[in-house]
Amino acid sequence: MYRIRFHGRGGQGIKTASRILGTAFFLEGFEVQDAPRYGAERRGAPIFAYVRADHRQINERGIIHSPDLVVVADETLLGIPAAGVLQGIAQNSVILIASNQPAEALIDRYPLPGKVVTLLPAHATQSHSTLAGVACAGGAARLTGVISEESLKEAIRQELSDHGQIAVTDNIAMATAGYAQLASDSGMVVADSVGNYPLKKPDWINLPFDEARLAAPAIHTTLTSEKVKTGLWRSLRPVIDRHSCRRCSLCCQLCPEGAIHLDPQGWPEIDYEHCKGCLICQEQCPAKAIIAVAEGQPESRTGGGP
């Protein structure tokens, strides 16, 4: 059985990537499971999805604890223990990371016990950030060695047909680029047998029941966890262009995390340590003075005042 786990951030198309890979497996004659798992649906929040594929009936359920392949669409997740990227990885596991850095550099920086393969990531822009996941799906398909390029393309057509021909064409181009990049590593991922999977009882935590006034506190303020740098969740960051800004304060009022405040002159300022990149401010700005810039990319406009 192939056990594959995808890790990425909300907005990178991780759920779609798992469905595309699962459909591609199905087109090759496999029994398949694919499903995402995440908490609140917020852009930039860490999420994961899993795919199981086997020629026999699949009786396993739930989280994949011992993956044969781990796909990482955003390398910054490697430095966040709560994201669980490295959970259950063994020496025979393969780790596919979308990164501009070589595998050797990542091995030196992070404790990666398995075989590491890198894939040049999709350039995340406002209109194409969701292509990051599909590029990884193409690379994962190649690493299994059992999915043809035509099955990969047909899987994208089936999964994205409702989004229009342009979206289908763009995603096929990105997936096949990832597929071609890893041609020399085809078949690196080896399916594990069902009998070798270490089944164990779930870990239960017994919590005592408190009275409602103790167990159900009411919190009516934003940024209640200031020490949690939720800005690490971002894949896109909002940037305010003061030349266009009207100082209407609407972005400050509508930010769900209270991460935008006004300076003494009324100019909005963003707390990037807690801004999660939901981009509600950009969507609601009447002056269109807020743009989205990919993390790690230079800003195309400055935030300087007039």
Beta strands, then each sheet from edge to edge (+ up, - down):
strand 1: 2-9
strand 2: 31-37
strand 3: 46-54
strand 4: 69-72
strand 5: 94-98
strand 6: 115-119
strand 7: 236-240
strand 8: 260-262
strand 9: 268-270
strand 10: 290-294
sheet 1: 2+ 3- 1+ 4+ 5+ 6+
sheet 2: 7+ 10-
sheet 3: 8+ 9-
end
